[in-house]
Amino acid sequence: MDCDRISELPDCLLTQILLYLPTKVSVSTSVLSKRWRFLWLMVPGLDLENPPTKCFESFIDNFMESNHKSRMQKFSIKSPGDHNRFVDWIEQAVVSGIHQLSVDTIYHCINMPHNIYQSKTLVSLKLARVRLEDPEVVVSLPCLKNMYLENVEYHSNLLIIEKLISGCPVLEDVTLIIKYRHVPGKEEVSQLLRVRSEFLKSFSFAYNGRPDRKDYAVEIDAAQLKYMKFMDTGCGRIVVKNLSSLFKVDLDTAFDKYVYGRRIWIPKKLSMRDVIPNFLTGISSVRHMIISYRTVRILHCYSILGPFPKFDNLYRLEAKICSYMFEFLTFLERCPNLKTLILDFGYNVTKKKQIEVRYVPRCLLVSLEYVEFKGLIWEEEIGKKQARYFLENSVVLKKLRLWCFRDSLTSKQDSDISKELLTFTKRSPECQIIMHCHCRTWRSA
């Protein structure tokens, strides 16, 4: 005989299960049976996305009233912030002792209540498209571990973010997404964003600014940072300190340089030239690095001015480059112990030129074991040349994986490519070649 084992669970367990579901789904369980009819009212959290405006305010008021005697764990709402009670609900949720607060007002920007600056229970704070005013009190968030701020308007300047981070003694994960906003009549001044945290382990920063202005400078000081992602189109300066624990970094930045087509402006002042080398020195202990096409271009141009610091600990490197850009090998020279290299050739360029490579980076001779090409155009001579280079010069290579760019190749062309690969000289006899092309996979013996 079938029996409903879930309904036999105690209310405390059932409400915790419903807490992980959107409120709309949680409410729908009321039709299951009498056992479930009012259970959703006892769920210690609210999760609404794009709720209907009709009866919206009364629904939340009733829900808050049902939970006013118990501590709410979660308050998540994504809705236009044009309701009269919107700020009151957030303030009331914070007072009730929530652990997770997520607010996205879509396009009606509202001022967040000041009591979020002194919550003793908040563990996770996620804000999008809201406005933060300069706190009138000392920021104290003793339990906050995760902070996510996306396109938030700051009443005065980025000092608000610095105060927020400084007031979170156990903060571990920070994501900042900042979009340039021009305010008519307001003087535009350069701003410094300082990220200083003793326990911070993950930091992601994205700034979408005007390419003709460099309004922001970022300083990161986090001794326990493990992961850093940095993406920007208008940041003036990047300074890093005490990042000896850094494990993985993801870079998509031109630093403080202008890039127009193939022309890159390199400053004449030595102090400005030192920005990139100093940054690389600060992250030189990293083990896994991901870099974009424009970052590769900048690094190559600056390698002309002098050698970069060595990345002795780097074992995995992923980079997006264009098909003819073998200048990237100058950067590999600074990675003597690299084991894994993944190159994405998917960046399209109109000009393709042949480049003769006459030297071999040290990592190809002593450490490189795995190479992967993505977006490879095998029909062109340059694609074959790239594969041949690594096969002929990698001493300890164990696997070369090729992803062909075009799926329009016929089975006969697949076979021809496979035969051609077998004619290539392999410096490492143990190297296996794997090619993915035309929805098929070919492996060498």
Phi, psi and chi 1 to 4 in degrees:
 res  aa     phi    psi   chi1   chi2   chi3   chi4
   1 MET       -  129.9 -178.1  178.5  177.7      -
   2 ASP   -70.3  144.2  -65.1  -23.9      -      -
   3 CYS  -140.0  152.2   58.6      -      -      -
   4 ASP   -90.9   91.2 -174.8   -1.1      -      -
   5 ARG   -67.5  -34.7  -62.5  -72.8 -176.8   95.9
   6 ILE   -64.5  -42.4  -63.8 -179.6      -      -
   7 SER   -65.5  -17.3  -64.3      -      -      -
   8 GLU   -81.3  -10.9  -66.5  177.2   -2.4      -
   9 LEU   -69.0  153.5  -63.9  174.1      -      -
  10 PRO   -68.8  159.1   23.0  -33.6      -      -
  11 ASP   -56.6  -38.2  -70.6   -7.9      -      -
  12 CYS   -62.3  -35.0   59.2      -      -      -
  13 LEU   -77.2  -41.5  -71.5  179.9      -      -
  14 LEU   -63.3  -40.9  -69.7  176.2      -      -
  15 THR   -67.9  -31.4   53.7      -      -      -
  16 GLN   -68.7  -36.1  -76.0  -62.2  -44.3      -
  17 ILE   -65.6  -45.2  -66.5  173.8      -      -
  18 LEU   -66.3  -22.9  -66.1  178.1      -      -
  19 LEU   -62.7  -28.9 -179.5   62.6      -      -
  20 TYR   -83.4   -1.6  -71.1   96.4      -      -
  21 LEU  -105.7  152.0  -58.6  175.0      -      -
  22 PRO   -57.1  149.0  -22.6   33.0      -      -
  23 THR   -58.7  -35.9  -60.5      -      -      -
  24 LYS   -58.5  -41.6 -177.0  177.8  179.4  179.5
  25 VAL   -71.0  -39.8  177.5      -      -      -
  26 SER   -60.6  -43.0  175.7      -      -      -
  27 VAL   -64.8  -35.1  173.2      -      -      -
  28 SER   -65.1  -17.9   66.8      -      -      -
  29 THR   -71.8  -11.1   61.3      -      -      -
  30 SER   -65.2  -18.1   61.5      -      -      -
  31 VAL   -89.4   -2.3  -59.4      -      -      -
  32 LEU   -67.4  -47.4  -65.2  176.4      -      -
  33 SER  -171.3  176.2   65.1      -      -      -
  34 LYS   -63.2  -31.5  -68.9 -177.9  178.5 -179.9
  35 ARG   -60.4  -31.6  171.3   78.3  171.5   82.7
  36 TRP  -101.8   -1.9  -67.7   81.1      -      -
  37 ARG   -56.4  -46.7 -173.7  173.6 -179.1 -178.3
  38 PHE  -114.8   13.0  -61.2  106.7      -      -
  39 LEU   -65.5  -35.2 -160.1   60.5      -      -
  40 TRP   -63.1  -24.4   65.5  -86.8      -      -
  41 LEU   -69.8  -20.3  -75.3  170.6      -      -
  42 MET   -93.9   -0.4  -65.0 -176.0  -72.9      -
  43 VAL   -65.8  127.2  176.1      -      -      -
  44 PRO   -80.8   47.3   31.3  -35.5      -      -
  45 GLY  -175.7  159.2      -      -      -      -
  46 LEU  -131.5  129.3 -172.6   66.3      -      -
  47 ASP  -137.5   98.9 -173.1  -12.8      -      -
  48 LEU  -123.0  134.6  -67.9  171.5      -      -
  49 GLU  -127.5  123.4 -178.4  174.3  -10.1      -
  50 ASN    47.0   53.4  -64.4  -36.8      -      -
  51 PRO   -70.0  154.4   28.8  -34.5      -      -
  52 PRO   -66.5  148.4   23.6  -33.0      -      -
  53 THR   -76.5  -27.3   56.5      -      -      -
  54 LYS   -68.0  125.6 -173.6  177.7 -179.3  179.1
  55 CYS    63.3   14.3  -58.7      -      -      -
  56 PHE   -65.9  -48.3  177.2   52.1      -      -
  57 GLU   -64.7  -43.9  -65.8 -172.6   10.1      -
  58 SER   -64.8  -35.0   60.6      -      -      -
  59 PHE   -62.6  -48.2  171.7   82.5      -      -
  60 ILE   -68.0  -39.2  -64.5 -175.8      -      -
  61 ASP   -58.7  -45.1  -73.1  -22.1      -      -
  62 ASN   -64.9  -39.2  -68.5  -25.4      -      -
  63 PHE   -66.0  -44.5 -171.3   91.6      -      -
  64 MET   -63.0  -38.0  -63.5  -69.8 -122.6      -
  65 GLU   -65.1  -38.3  178.6   64.3   26.3      -
  66 SER   -67.6  -23.2  -59.7      -      -      -
  67 ASN  -112.3   10.8  -73.0  -88.0      -      -
  68 HIS   -68.4  -22.5   76.5  -78.8      -      -
  69 LYS   -88.4  -14.6  -66.7 -177.2  179.2  179.7
  70 SER  -115.0  157.5   59.4      -      -      -
  71 ARG   -79.4  121.1  174.6  171.7  -66.9  179.9
  72 MET   -75.4  140.5  -71.0 -177.6   64.7      -
  73 GLN   -97.1  -27.9  -62.4 -179.9   26.1      -
  74 LYS  -144.3  134.6  178.5 -179.4  179.4 -178.4
  75 PHE  -136.3  107.7 -174.2   85.7      -      -
  76 SER  -129.1  124.0  177.0      -      -      -
  77 ILE  -144.5  131.8 -174.2  167.3      -      -
  78 LYS  -125.6  107.0 -177.6  177.4 -178.6 -179.8
  79 SER  -166.5  151.8  172.8      -      -      -
  80 PRO   -54.9  129.1  -25.2   34.5      -      -
  81 GLY   -82.0   45.4      -      -      -      -
  82 ASP  -106.3   16.6   53.7   -6.7      -      -
  83 HIS   -89.5  143.3  -60.6  -79.4      -      -
  84 ASN   -61.8  -31.3  -63.2  -31.4      -      -
  85 ARG   -96.8    5.6  -59.8  -73.3  -46.1  -74.9
  86 PHE   -56.2  -53.0 -150.9   97.5      -      -
  87 VAL   -65.0  -36.7  176.7      -      -      -
  88 ASP   -61.7  -41.0  -67.2  -20.8      -      -
  89 TRP   -62.5  -43.6  -64.6  -32.3      -      -
  90 ILE   -64.6  -44.0  -61.4  171.2      -      -
  91 GLU   -62.7  -42.0 -171.7  171.7   16.1      -
  92 GLN   -65.9  -38.2 -173.9  178.3  -14.9      -
  93 ALA   -64.4  -40.4      -      -      -      -
  94 VAL   -65.1  -41.7  174.2      -      -      -
  95 VAL   -61.8  -34.0  170.7      -      -      -
  96 SER   -73.0   -7.6   67.7      -      -      -
  97 GLY    90.6   39.0      -      -      -      -
  98 ILE   -68.8  154.3   55.7  171.2      -      -
  99 HIS   -96.3  -32.7  -63.7  168.3      -      -
 100 GLN  -125.4  125.4  -57.2  175.4   47.4      -
 101 LEU  -124.1  123.3  176.4   62.2      -      -
 102 SER  -133.9  120.5  177.3      -      -      -
 103 VAL  -133.1  126.0  179.6      -      -      -
 104 ASP  -135.8  110.1 -175.4   -9.7      -      -
 105 THR   -91.9    7.8   58.4      -      -      -
 106 ILE    64.7  -73.6  -55.3  178.3      -      -
 107 TYR  -139.4  -10.6   50.2   81.7      -      -
 108 HIS   -96.1   93.6  -78.4   88.3      -      -
 109 CYS   -70.4  129.4 -166.1      -      -      -
 110 ILE  -122.4  156.9   64.1  169.2      -      -
 111 ASN   -81.0  124.8  -68.2  -36.9      -      -
 112 MET   -72.2  143.9  -66.6  -63.9  -67.3      -
 113 PRO   -65.3  149.8   24.1  -34.0      -      -
 114 HIS   -73.2  -15.2  -79.9 -142.8      -      -
 115 ASN   -71.4  -10.8   67.6  -17.6      -      -
 116 ILE   -69.6  -17.8   65.8  168.3      -      -
 117 TYR   -78.0  -10.9  -64.0  125.7      -      -
 118 GLN  -134.9   32.5  -69.2 -167.6  -41.4      -
 119 SER   -74.7  131.3  170.2      -      -      -
 120 LYS   -89.9   -5.2  -55.2  -58.4 -179.4 -175.7
 121 THR  -119.5  -18.1   58.5      -      -      -
 122 LEU   -59.3  128.9  -93.6  179.7      -      -
 123 VAL  -109.7  -33.3  176.1      -      -      -
 124 SER  -132.7  129.5  174.7      -      -      -
 125 LEU  -128.1  119.7  177.0   63.6      -      -
 126 LYS  -129.3  116.2 -177.4  176.3 -178.7  179.8
 127 LEU  -127.0  135.0  -56.6  177.0      -      -
 128 ALA  -139.8  131.5      -      -      -      -
 129 ARG    55.8   43.9  -72.6  162.4  -74.4  -86.2
 130 VAL  -122.2  179.7  -61.0      -      -      -
 131 ARG  -120.8  131.2 -175.2 -178.9  -62.1  108.4
 132 LEU  -108.4  124.3  -73.1  176.6      -      -
 133 GLU   -91.5  158.0  -64.9 -178.4  -31.7      -
 134 ASP   -61.2  122.6 -162.9   -1.4      -      -
 135 PRO   -62.9  136.1   21.7  -32.6      -      -
 136 GLU   -87.7   -2.2  -60.5  173.8   -6.2      -
 137 VAL  -127.3  169.0  -65.3      -      -      -
 138 VAL   -71.2  127.8  176.0      -      -      -
 139 VAL   -69.3  127.8  176.7      -      -      -
 140 SER  -143.4  102.1  177.4      -      -      -
 141 LEU  -126.4   78.6  -61.2  167.1      -      -
 142 PRO   -67.8  -17.4   25.2  -34.4      -      -
 143 CYS  -111.3   -4.0  -63.0      -      -      -
 144 LEU   -69.8  125.1 -165.9   68.4      -      -
 145 LYS  -114.5  -28.3  -67.8 -175.0  177.1 -178.8
 146 ASN  -126.2  128.1  -55.7  -61.5      -      -
 147 MET  -131.2  128.3 -178.0 -171.4  -60.6      -
 148 TYR  -132.4  116.3  179.1   97.9      -      -
 149 LEU  -124.3  117.5  -55.5  177.6      -      -
 150 GLU  -123.1  120.8  177.1 -178.5   -5.5      -
 151 ASN    49.3   43.6  -65.8  -20.8      -      -
 152 VAL   -84.6  139.1  171.0      -      -      -
 153 GLU   -89.7  132.3  -69.1 -173.9   10.5      -
 154 TYR  -109.6  123.3  -55.9   98.7      -      -
 155 HIS   -58.0  -41.2 -173.8  -95.1      -      -
 156 SER  -108.2  -73.3   54.6      -      -      -
 157 ASN  -158.4 -169.7   51.3   43.0      -      -
 158 LEU   -72.3   -2.4  -63.1 -177.2      -      -
 159 LEU   -61.0  -26.7 -176.6   61.6      -      -
 160 ILE   -60.2  -42.2  -62.7  176.9      -      -
 161 ILE   -64.0  -42.3  -60.1  179.2      -      -
 162 GLU   -60.9  -40.8 -177.0  177.0  -15.7      -
 163 LYS   -65.4  -40.0  -69.5 -179.3  178.7  179.9
 164 LEU   -60.7  -49.9  -90.9  175.0      -      -
 165 ILE   -64.8  -40.7  -65.6  176.0      -      -
 166 SER   -65.4  -26.0  -60.1      -      -      -
 167 GLY   -89.2   10.3      -      -      -      -
 168 CYS  -119.0   90.2  -54.2      -      -      -
 169 PRO   -68.9  -17.8   24.3  -33.9      -      -
 170 VAL  -117.3   21.1  -63.8      -      -      -
 171 LEU   -62.8  131.7 -167.0   61.7      -      -
 172 GLU  -118.9  -29.5  -64.1 -178.5   -2.9      -
 173 ASP  -136.2  122.6 -171.1  -18.5      -      -
 174 VAL  -129.9  131.0  172.5      -      -      -
 175 THR  -126.3  123.6  -62.5      -      -      -
 176 LEU  -123.0  120.0  -58.8  176.9      -      -
 177 ILE  -119.1  112.2  -58.2  174.4      -      -
 178 ILE  -118.4  130.9  -59.6  175.3      -      -
 179 LYS  -115.4  133.3 -176.2  177.0 -179.2 -179.9
 180 TYR   -62.4  133.2  170.8   83.7      -      -
 181 ARG  -130.3  128.3  -73.5 -173.1  175.3   89.7
 182 HIS   -96.0  122.6  173.6   66.8      -      -
 183 VAL  -105.0  113.2 -179.5      -      -      -
 184 PRO   -56.4  132.9  -23.2   33.3      -      -
 185 GLY    84.5   -6.1      -      -      -      -
 186 LYS  -102.9  129.3 -176.7  177.9  179.8 -179.8
 187 GLU   -66.7  132.1 -178.1 -178.1   -0.3      -
 188 GLU   -90.2  119.6  -61.4  176.3    5.6      -
 189 VAL  -124.1  154.0  -64.0      -      -      -
 190 SER   -69.6  144.3  -62.8      -      -      -
 191 GLN  -130.5  143.6  -62.2 -171.6   38.5      -
 192 LEU  -108.8  125.3  172.8   62.5      -      -
 193 LEU  -103.4  114.0  170.5   61.0      -      -
 194 ARG  -102.1  127.3  -68.9 -172.2  179.0   93.6
 195 VAL  -116.3   99.9  179.1      -      -      -
 196 ARG  -123.0  121.1  -61.1  171.3  179.4  172.2
 197 SER  -155.1  134.2  178.3      -      -      -
 198 GLU   -74.9  -33.9 -176.7  178.2   -5.5      -
 199 PHE  -111.9    6.0  -63.5  101.3      -      -
 200 LEU   -61.6  129.4 -170.3   65.2      -      -
 201 LYS  -112.9  -26.2  -67.0  179.9  173.8   59.8
 202 SER  -137.4  130.1  175.7      -      -      -
 203 PHE  -137.3  123.1  175.4   67.5      -      -
 204 SER  -122.0  130.5  -62.3      -      -      -
 205 PHE  -133.4  130.2  177.1   84.3      -      -
 206 ALA  -135.9  125.1      -      -      -      -
 207 TYR  -128.7  121.6  172.4   62.0      -      -
 208 ASN  -107.6   96.2 -177.5   15.9      -      -
 209 GLY  -117.9 -178.4      -      -      -      -
 210 ARG   -76.7  131.2  -75.5  168.5   46.5 -177.3
 211 PRO   -65.4  -18.9   23.9  -33.7      -      -
 212 ASP   -92.0    3.2   59.9  -27.3      -      -
 213 ARG  -131.1  148.6  -67.7 -171.8   59.2   87.8
 214 LYS  -125.9   74.5  -55.1  -65.9  175.7 -177.5
 215 ASP   -83.2  -20.6  -62.5  -43.3      -      -
 216 TYR  -117.0  141.4  -71.4   89.2      -      -
 217 ALA  -123.7  142.5      -      -      -      -
 218 VAL  -123.2  131.8 -179.2      -      -      -
 219 GLU  -123.1  124.0 -179.2 -179.8  -58.0      -
 220 ILE  -117.7  123.4  -54.6  165.7      -      -
 221 ASP  -133.8  100.1 -174.2  -12.9      -      -
 222 ALA  -150.1  102.4      -      -      -      -
 223 ALA   -67.0  -24.8      -      -      -      -
 224 GLN  -107.0   14.3  -63.3 -168.3   37.0      -
 225 LEU   -65.4  129.0 -166.2   66.9      -      -
 226 LYS  -104.7  -34.7  -58.7  -67.3 -176.3 -176.3
 227 TYR  -133.2  134.3  170.7   76.3      -      -
 228 MET  -137.4  130.4  180.0  173.2   68.6      -
 229 LYS  -121.6  128.1 -177.1  174.1 -176.6  179.2
 230 PHE  -133.4  117.5 -159.2   98.1      -      -
 231 MET  -132.4  127.6  -57.0  175.1   63.1      -
 232 ASP  -156.4  156.6   81.9  -89.8      -      -
 233 THR  -127.6   21.0   59.2      -      -      -
 234 GLY  -172.9   20.9      -      -      -      -
 235 CYS   -85.2  131.7 -172.1      -      -      -
 236 GLY   -78.5  -33.7      -      -      -      -
 237 ARG  -157.2  142.8 -175.7  165.7   55.6   93.3
 238 ILE  -125.2  122.8  -48.5  170.6      -      -
 239 VAL  -123.6  129.8  178.3      -      -      -
 240 VAL  -123.0  143.5  -67.2      -      -      -
 241 LYS  -139.5  145.1  -58.9  177.1 -179.0  179.2
 242 ASN    54.0   50.3  -58.2  -40.9      -      -
 243 LEU  -110.0   37.1  -61.8 -171.5      -      -
 244 SER   -67.9  -17.9   58.4      -      -      -
 245 SER   -92.0   -0.3  -62.3      -      -      -
 246 LEU   -61.7  128.3 -167.8   63.3      -      -
 247 PHE  -104.5  -43.0 -179.8   85.2      -      -
 248 LYS  -135.5  137.3 -179.5  179.1  179.4 -179.0
 249 VAL  -135.2  139.4   62.5      -      -      -
 250 ASP  -123.9  112.0 -172.6  -14.8      -      -
 251 LEU  -115.3  128.7  -63.6  176.4      -      -
 252 ASP  -139.6   80.7 -178.9    9.3      -      -
 253 THR  -152.5  151.2  175.8      -      -      -
 254 ALA  -101.6   14.5      -      -      -      -
 255 PHE    57.0 -129.6  -64.7   92.8      -      -
 256 ASP  -104.5   26.8   60.0  -19.6      -      -
 257 LYS  -108.6  150.2  -48.9  -60.0  171.6  -88.9
 258 TYR   -88.5  137.4  -67.3  105.6      -      -
 259 VAL  -127.1  114.5 -179.6      -      -      -
 260 TYR  -123.9  107.8  -66.4  110.9      -      -
 261 GLY    61.4 -119.8      -      -      -      -
 262 ARG  -101.1    2.2  -70.0 -175.6   49.5   78.8
 263 ARG   -95.3  129.9  -63.2  169.9   54.7 -168.8
 264 ILE  -123.9  126.3  -60.5  177.4      -      -
 265 TRP   -82.1  124.7  173.7   74.8      -      -
 266 ILE  -112.6  122.5  -62.5  178.3      -      -
 267 PRO   -67.6  151.8   26.4  -34.9      -      -
 268 LYS   -85.7  -26.8  -64.3 -179.3  178.5  179.3
 269 LYS   -70.3  130.4  -68.0 -176.1  178.2  179.6
 270 LEU   -63.0  -35.9 -176.3   61.0      -      -
 271 SER   -61.8  -36.6   59.0      -      -      -
 272 MET   -76.5  -32.5  -64.3 -178.8   68.6      -
 273 ARG   -65.6  -26.8  -71.7 -174.5  176.2 -171.7
 274 ASP   -77.8   -8.6  -71.1  -19.6      -      -
 275 VAL   -58.4  -50.5  169.2      -      -      -
 276 ILE   -69.2  -49.4  -66.2  178.5      -      -
 277 PRO   -57.0  -38.7  -26.4   36.0      -      -
 278 ASN   -65.9  -39.1  -70.9  -18.4      -      -
 279 PHE   -64.1  -45.7  173.3   81.6      -      -
 280 LEU   -63.7  -37.4  -65.6  177.2      -      -
 281 THR   -61.6  -38.4  -60.1      -      -      -
 282 GLY   -67.3  -24.9      -      -      -      -
 283 ILE  -111.9   15.9   65.2  168.8      -      -
 284 SER   -66.8  -13.2   59.2      -      -      -
 285 SER   -88.5    0.3   62.0      -      -      -
 286 VAL   -63.7  152.4   70.3      -      -      -
 287 ARG  -109.4  -24.9  -58.0 -169.0   64.8 -168.8
 288 HIS  -133.6  124.2 -178.9 -175.5      -      -
 289 MET  -129.4  137.8 -178.8 -176.3  -66.9      -
 290 ILE  -122.7  126.6  -56.5  172.8      -      -
 291 ILE  -132.5  144.6   49.1 -179.8      -      -
 292 SER   -86.2  175.0   69.3      -      -      -
 293 TYR   -62.0  -47.2  170.9   72.5      -      -
 294 ARG   -68.7  -31.6   59.8  176.2  175.1  160.4
 295 THR   -67.8  -39.7  -58.3      -      -      -
 296 VAL   -59.8  -43.6  168.5      -      -      -
 297 ARG   -61.5  -44.0  -70.5 -179.2   60.8 -163.4
 298 ILE   -64.2  -44.3  -70.7  -69.0      -      -
 299 LEU   -62.4  -39.1  -65.6 -177.9      -      -
 300 HIS   -66.1  -43.6  170.1   67.4      -      -
 301 CYS   -61.7  -38.2  -70.3      -      -      -
 302 TYR   -78.9  -18.3  -95.0   72.0      -      -
 303 SER   -66.4  -21.4   67.5      -      -      -
 304 ILE   -67.1  -31.1  -59.1  172.6      -      -
 305 LEU   -76.5  -20.0  -58.0  177.9      -      -
 306 GLY   161.3  165.5      -      -      -      -
 307 PRO   -69.4  145.3   26.5  -34.4      -      -
 308 PHE   -83.9  164.9  -74.6  154.9      -      -
 309 PRO   -66.5  155.2   22.9  -33.6      -      -
 310 LYS   -79.7  145.9  -78.2 -170.7  176.0 -178.2
 311 PHE  -106.2   77.3  -69.3   83.3      -      -
 312 ASP   -66.9  -26.5  -68.9  -38.7      -      -
 313 ASN   -92.9   -8.9  -62.9  -30.4      -      -
 314 LEU   -68.9  120.0 -168.5   66.9      -      -
 315 TYR  -114.4  -15.4   77.1   92.9      -      -
 316 ARG  -137.7  126.6 -178.2 -175.9  177.6   95.6
 317 LEU  -131.5  128.1  175.6   61.2      -      -
 318 GLU  -120.6  129.8  -57.9  176.0   40.2      -
 319 ALA  -142.9  145.6      -      -      -      -
 320 LYS  -104.2  119.9  178.4  169.1  -71.7 -170.4
 321 ILE  -134.5  166.6   65.6  177.7      -      -
 322 CYS   -89.3  165.9   64.4      -      -      -
 323 SER   -63.7  -27.1   57.8      -      -      -
 324 TYR  -100.7    4.4   63.6   84.4      -      -
 325 MET   -89.2   68.0 -133.2  176.0  128.1      -
 326 PHE   -81.8    1.2 -102.5   75.1      -      -
 327 GLU   -61.1  -18.2  -61.1  100.2  -36.8      -
 328 PHE   -57.8  -23.4  175.8   67.7      -      -
 329 LEU   -64.6  -21.6  -66.8  177.2      -      -
 330 THR   -65.7  -30.1   59.5      -      -      -
 331 PHE   -75.6  -36.0 -176.6   71.4      -      -
 332 LEU   -60.8  -27.1  -73.0 -173.2      -      -
 333 GLU   -61.7  -23.7 -170.9   64.5   45.3      -
 334 ARG   -93.1    9.7  -47.1  -52.4  -63.5  170.8
 335 CYS  -123.8   72.4  -48.6      -      -      -
 336 PRO   -68.0  -19.2   25.8  -34.4      -      -
 337 ASN  -115.4   21.7  -59.1  -51.7      -      -
 338 LEU   -64.3  134.2 -169.2   68.8      -      -
 339 LYS  -110.0  -33.8  -69.7 -176.6  177.1  -65.0
 340 THR  -126.6  129.5  -62.0      -      -      -
 341 LEU  -130.4  123.0  175.6   62.8      -      -
 342 ILE  -121.3  118.2  -59.7  175.5      -      -
 343 LEU  -114.8  127.6  -62.5  178.8      -      -
 344 ASP  -105.1  111.5 -172.9  -14.5      -      -
 345 PHE   -93.9   18.8  -65.0   93.8      -      -
 346 GLY   -74.4   -5.3      -      -      -      -
 347 TYR   -78.0  116.6 -166.7   91.9      -      -
 348 ASN   -81.9  136.0  -64.2  -37.3      -      -
 349 VAL  -134.5  154.2  -68.9      -      -      -
 350 THR   -84.4  -27.1   57.0      -      -      -
 351 LYS  -105.9  129.7 -177.0  178.9  179.0 -178.6
 352 LYS  -125.9  128.3  -62.6  179.9  175.1   64.1
 353 LYS  -131.8  152.1   61.9 -180.0  178.9  178.9
 354 GLN   -85.1  136.2  -60.3  -69.5  -24.7      -
 355 ILE  -126.7  124.0  -64.6  177.9      -      -
 356 GLU   -84.5  123.1  -64.2  -65.9  -25.6      -
 357 VAL   -99.1  119.0 -179.3      -      -      -
 358 ARG  -110.1    5.0  -64.6 -176.2  175.5   87.2
 359 TYR  -136.7  164.0   72.2   96.2      -      -
 360 VAL  -127.1  121.7 -179.8      -      -      -
 361 PRO   -59.6  151.1  -23.5   34.3      -      -
 362 ARG   -59.2  -35.6 -177.0  177.1 -178.4  -86.7
 363 CYS   -62.5  -29.5   61.6      -      -      -
 364 LEU   -69.6  -21.8  -88.5   70.1      -      -
 365 LEU   -90.8  -25.1  -58.5  175.7      -      -
 366 VAL  -127.8  -21.5  -60.8      -      -      -
 367 SER  -136.7  -28.0   62.3      -      -      -
 368 LEU   -66.7  119.0 -168.3   62.4      -      -
 369 GLU  -113.1  -23.0  -62.5  178.9   -7.4      -
 370 TYR  -139.0  128.2  178.1   83.9      -      -
 371 VAL  -129.4  134.5  175.0      -      -      -
 372 GLU  -131.0  129.9 -179.6  175.1  -20.6      -
 373 PHE  -108.9  129.3  -72.2  172.0      -      -
 374 LYS  -113.7  143.5  -62.9  180.0  178.8  178.9
 375 GLY    69.1   31.0      -      -      -      -
 376 LEU   -76.1  133.0 -168.5   65.7      -      -
 377 ILE  -100.7   94.2  -56.0  177.2      -      -
 378 TRP   -71.8  -28.2 -172.2  -98.9      -      -
 379 GLU   -66.0  -20.7  -57.2   96.3  -54.4      -
 380 GLU   -94.0  149.0  -61.2  178.1   -0.9      -
 381 GLU   -60.4  -32.9 -174.7   62.5   29.8      -
 382 ILE   -63.9  -34.6 -172.0   65.7      -      -
 383 GLY   -64.0  -44.0      -      -      -      -
 384 LYS   -64.6  -38.1  -57.3  174.4 -174.5  178.4
 385 LYS   -63.6  -39.1 -158.1  168.5 -172.5  176.8
 386 GLN   -66.8  -45.1  -69.0  158.1   -8.6      -
 387 ALA   -64.0  -42.7      -      -      -      -
 388 ARG   -62.4  -38.8 -171.0 -169.1  -62.6  -89.1
 389 TYR   -58.6  -48.4  172.9   83.1      -      -
 390 PHE   -70.4  -35.2  -79.9   94.4      -      -
 391 LEU   -67.1  -38.5  -74.4  173.8      -      -
 392 GLU   -81.7  -18.1  -68.7 -178.5  -11.2      -
 393 ASN  -117.1   -7.9  -66.3  -73.6      -      -
 394 SER   -92.1  114.5  -58.7      -      -      -
 395 VAL   -76.0  -38.6  177.1      -      -      -
 396 VAL  -113.7   18.3  -65.0      -      -      -
 397 LEU   -62.4  130.2 -169.3   62.9      -      -
 398 LYS  -104.5  -27.2  -65.3 -179.3  179.6  178.8
 399 LYS  -152.8  132.9 -172.1  176.5  -67.5 -174.9
 400 LEU  -120.6  116.8  173.2   65.2      -      -
 401 ARG  -110.2  128.4 -173.6 -177.3  -62.1  -86.9
 402 LEU  -120.0  127.8  -50.9  172.7      -      -
 403 TRP  -109.4  110.9  -64.8   86.0      -      -
 404 CYS   -71.3  138.2 -167.9      -      -      -
 405 PHE   -70.6  -36.7 -178.2   69.3      -      -
 406 ARG  -104.9  132.3  -63.5  175.1 -178.2  171.1
 407 ASP   -90.9    3.0  -70.1  -26.9      -      -
 408 SER   -87.2    1.9   58.5      -      -      -
 409 LEU   -69.3  143.8  -62.3  178.0      -      -
 410 THR   -82.5  167.4   64.7      -      -      -
 411 SER   -61.6  -35.1  -62.6      -      -      -
 412 LYS   -66.3  -40.2 -177.4 -179.6 -177.1  -57.0
 413 GLN   -65.4  -38.2  -72.0  174.2  -47.5      -
 414 ASP   -56.8  -45.8  -73.8   -8.2      -      -
 415 SER   -64.2  -39.5  178.1      -      -      -
 416 ASP   -64.7  -40.0  -68.1  -18.5      -      -
 417 ILE   -65.2  -41.6  -66.2  174.1      -      -
 418 SER   -61.0  -44.1  -57.9      -      -      -
 419 LYS   -64.1  -38.6  -67.8  177.6 -178.9  178.6
 420 GLU   -66.9  -38.0 -170.6  172.4    8.0      -
 421 LEU   -61.3  -35.4  -80.7  169.5      -      -
 422 LEU   -66.9  -20.3  -69.0  175.0      -      -
 423 THR   -84.0  -11.2   65.5      -      -      -
 424 PHE   -72.8  142.9  -71.9    1.2      -      -
 425 THR   -77.8  131.4  -58.9      -      -      -
 426 LYS  -111.1  119.1  -65.4 -169.1  -61.5 -176.1
 427 ARG   -71.8  -27.3 -168.8  167.2 -177.8 -178.8
 428 SER  -103.5  107.7  173.7      -      -      -
 429 PRO   -60.7  -25.0  -19.7   32.1      -      -
 430 GLU   -84.6   -3.2  -61.5  179.4   -4.3      -
 431 CYS   -69.2  129.9  179.1      -      -      -
 432 GLN  -104.2  135.3 -178.0 -174.3   30.7      -
 433 ILE  -103.9  127.5  -55.3  173.8      -      -
 434 ILE  -123.3  123.1  -56.6  173.4      -      -
 435 MET  -122.5  129.0 -173.5 -176.4   68.5      -
 436 HIS  -107.2  115.6  -56.2  -87.3      -      -
 437 CYS  -154.9  137.9 -168.6      -      -      -
 438 HIS    55.9   43.8 -162.9 -112.6      -      -
 439 CYS    59.4   22.7  -60.3      -      -      -
 440 ARG  -128.5  157.8  -63.8  172.4   58.8 -173.4
 441 THR  -122.3  129.0  -59.6      -      -      -
 442 TRP  -118.2  135.5  174.9   86.3      -      -
 443 ARG  -125.2  138.5  -61.6  172.4 -176.9  -95.1
 444 SER   -78.3  163.8   65.7      -      -      -
 445 ALA   -67.1      -      -      -      -      -
